[in-house]
Amino acid sequence: MTIVSNDPSWWSTIDQNRSYSYFVVAASTINVYDWGQ
């Protein structure tokens, strides 16, 4: 459930969560790729 808010105090939190999600996906992809070698 994604909460969309126009409250600026939420922006940094949403941005951090998005960056963390990208990091997890990238790390998982690298791990799977290395494991598959």
N, CA, C and O atoms as a GROMACS GRO file, in nm:
protein
  148
    1MET      N    1   0.085  -0.119   0.000
    1MET     CA    2   0.000   0.000   0.000
    1MET      C    3   0.089   0.125   0.000
    1MET      O    4   0.160   0.151   0.097
    2THR      N    5   0.085   0.198  -0.107
    2THR     CA    6   0.168   0.317  -0.117
    2THR      C    7   0.089   0.439  -0.074
    2THR      O    8  -0.022   0.464  -0.121
    3ILE      N    9   0.148   0.515   0.016
    3ILE     CA   10   0.082   0.637   0.063
    3ILE      C   11   0.146   0.756  -0.008
    3ILE      O   12   0.266   0.780   0.004
    4VAL      N   13   0.064   0.830  -0.081
    4VAL     CA   14   0.114   0.949  -0.150
    4VAL      C   15   0.074   1.070  -0.068
    4VAL      O   16  -0.045   1.092  -0.041
    5SER      N   17   0.173   1.149  -0.028
    5SER     CA   18   0.145   1.264   0.057
    5SER      C   19   0.212   1.388   0.002
    5SER      O   20   0.323   1.382  -0.051
    6ASN      N   21   0.145   1.500   0.014
    6ASN     CA   22   0.203   1.628  -0.027
    6ASN      C   23   0.273   1.696   0.090
    6ASN      O   24   0.317   1.810   0.079
    7ASP      N   25   0.284   1.624   0.202
    7ASP     CA   26   0.350   1.679   0.320
    7ASP      C   27   0.501   1.669   0.301
    7ASP      O   28   0.554   1.558   0.294
    8PRO      N   29   0.572   1.781   0.293
    8PRO     CA   30   0.717   1.779   0.266
    8PRO      C   31   0.797   1.697   0.368
    8PRO      O   32   0.904   1.648   0.335
    9SER      N   33   0.746   1.682   0.490
    9SER     CA   34   0.820   1.607   0.592
    9SER      C   35   0.831   1.460   0.556
    9SER      O   36   0.918   1.390   0.608
   10TRP      N   37   0.743   1.412   0.466
   10TRP     CA   38   0.747   1.271   0.426
   10TRP      C   39   0.844   1.247   0.310
   10TRP      O   40   0.887   1.134   0.288
   11TRP      N   41   0.878   1.353   0.236
   11TRP     CA   42   0.956   1.335   0.113
   11TRP      C   43   1.089   1.268   0.137
   11TRP      O   44   1.126   1.176   0.064
   12SER      N   45   1.164   1.313   0.240
   12SER     CA   46   1.296   1.255   0.264
   12SER      C   47   1.283   1.107   0.303
   12SER      O   48   1.367   1.026   0.264
   13THR      N   49   1.180   1.073   0.379
   13THR     CA   50   1.159   0.933   0.418
   13THR      C   51   1.128   0.847   0.297
   13THR      O   52   1.182   0.737   0.283
   14ILE      N   53   1.040   0.896   0.210
   14ILE     CA   54   1.005   0.821   0.089
   14ILE      C   55   1.128   0.805   0.001
   14ILE      O   56   1.150   0.699  -0.057
   15ASP      N   57   1.209   0.912  -0.011
   15ASP     CA   58   1.328   0.908  -0.095
   15ASP      C   59   1.429   0.808  -0.039
   15ASP      O   60   1.492   0.735  -0.115
   16GLN      N   61   1.444   0.804   0.094
   16GLN     CA   62   1.537   0.709   0.156
   16GLN      C   63   1.490   0.566   0.132
   16GLN      O   64   1.572   0.479   0.102
   17ASN      N   65   1.361   0.542   0.146
   17ASN     CA   66   1.308   0.407   0.125
   17ASN      C   67   1.328   0.364  -0.020
   17ASN      O   68   1.360   0.248  -0.046
   18ARG      N   69   1.309   0.456  -0.114
   18ARG     CA   70   1.326   0.425  -0.255
   18ARG      C   71   1.473   0.392  -0.283
   18ARG      O   72   1.502   0.295  -0.354
   19SER      N   73   1.564   0.472  -0.228
   19SER     CA   74   1.707   0.447  -0.249
   19SER      C   75   1.747   0.313  -0.188
   19SER      O   76   1.823   0.237  -0.249
   20TYR      N   77   1.695   0.283  -0.069
   20TYR     CA   78   1.725   0.156  -0.003
   20TYR      C   79   1.672   0.039  -0.086
   20TYR      O   80   1.739  -0.064  -0.097
   21SER      N   81   1.554   0.055  -0.143
   21SER     CA   82   1.496  -0.052  -0.225
   21SER      C   83   1.583  -0.077  -0.348
   21SER      O   84   1.608  -0.192  -0.383
   22TYR      N   85   1.630   0.030  -0.413
   22TYR     CA   86   1.717   0.014  -0.529
   22TYR      C   87   1.846  -0.058  -0.489
   22TYR      O   88   1.895  -0.143  -0.563
   23PHE      N   89   1.901  -0.022  -0.372
   23PHE     CA   90   2.024  -0.084  -0.324
   23PHE      C   91   2.004  -0.233  -0.301
   23PHE      O   92   2.089  -0.314  -0.339
   24VAL      N   93   1.893  -0.271  -0.239
   24VAL     CA   94   1.864  -0.412  -0.212
   24VAL      C   95   1.850  -0.489  -0.342
   24VAL      O   96   1.903  -0.600  -0.355
   25VAL      N   97   1.778  -0.432  -0.438
   25VAL     CA   98   1.760  -0.499  -0.568
   25VAL      C   99   1.894  -0.517  -0.638
   25VAL      O  100   1.922  -0.624  -0.692
   26ALA      N  101   1.976  -0.413  -0.637
   26ALA     CA  102   2.107  -0.421  -0.703
   26ALA      C  103   2.195  -0.525  -0.635
   26ALA      O  104   2.260  -0.605  -0.702
   27ALA      N  105   2.198  -0.524  -0.502
   27ALA     CA  106   2.280  -0.620  -0.429
   27ALA      C  107   2.233  -0.763  -0.454
   27ALA      O  108   2.314  -0.853  -0.472
   28SER      N  109   2.102  -0.783  -0.455
   28SER     CA  110   2.046  -0.916  -0.479
   28SER      C  111   2.080  -0.964  -0.620
   28SER      O  112   2.114  -1.081  -0.639
   29THR      N  113   2.070  -0.875  -0.717
   29THR     CA  114   2.102  -0.911  -0.855
   29THR      C  115   2.248  -0.952  -0.868
   29THR      O  116   2.279  -1.050  -0.934
   30ILE      N  117   2.337  -0.876  -0.804
   30ILE     CA  118   2.480  -0.909  -0.810
   30ILE      C  119   2.506  -1.043  -0.742
   30ILE      O  120   2.582  -1.124  -0.794
   31ASN      N  121   2.443  -1.067  -0.629
   31ASN     CA  122   2.463  -1.194  -0.558
   31ASN      C  123   2.415  -1.312  -0.641
   31ASN      O  124   2.484  -1.414  -0.648
   32VAL      N  125   2.300  -1.300  -0.703
   32VAL     CA  126   2.246  -1.408  -0.786
   32VAL      C  127   2.336  -1.431  -0.906
   32VAL      O  128   2.361  -1.545  -0.945
   33TYR      N  129   2.385  -1.323  -0.965
   33TYR     CA  130   2.472  -1.334  -1.082
   33TYR      C  131   2.602  -1.405  -1.044
   33TYR      O  132   2.648  -1.495  -1.116
   34ASP      N  133   2.662  -1.364  -0.932
   34ASP     CA  134   2.787  -1.427  -0.888
   34ASP      C  135   2.764  -1.573  -0.852
   34ASP      O  136   2.848  -1.658  -0.881
   35TRP      N  137   2.651  -1.603  -0.789
   35TRP     CA  138   2.621  -1.740  -0.747
   35TRP      C  139   2.600  -1.829  -0.869
   35TRP      O  140   2.629  -1.949  -0.865
   36GLY      N  141   2.550  -1.770  -0.977
   36GLY     CA  142   2.522  -1.846  -1.098
   36GLY      C  143   2.646  -1.874  -1.181
   36GLY      O  144   2.639  -1.952  -1.276
   37GLN      N  145   2.757  -1.813  -1.148
   37GLN     CA  146   2.879  -1.833  -1.226
   37GLN      C  147   2.940  -1.970  -1.196
   37GLN      O  148   3.043  -2.005  -1.253
   0.00000   0.00000   0.00000
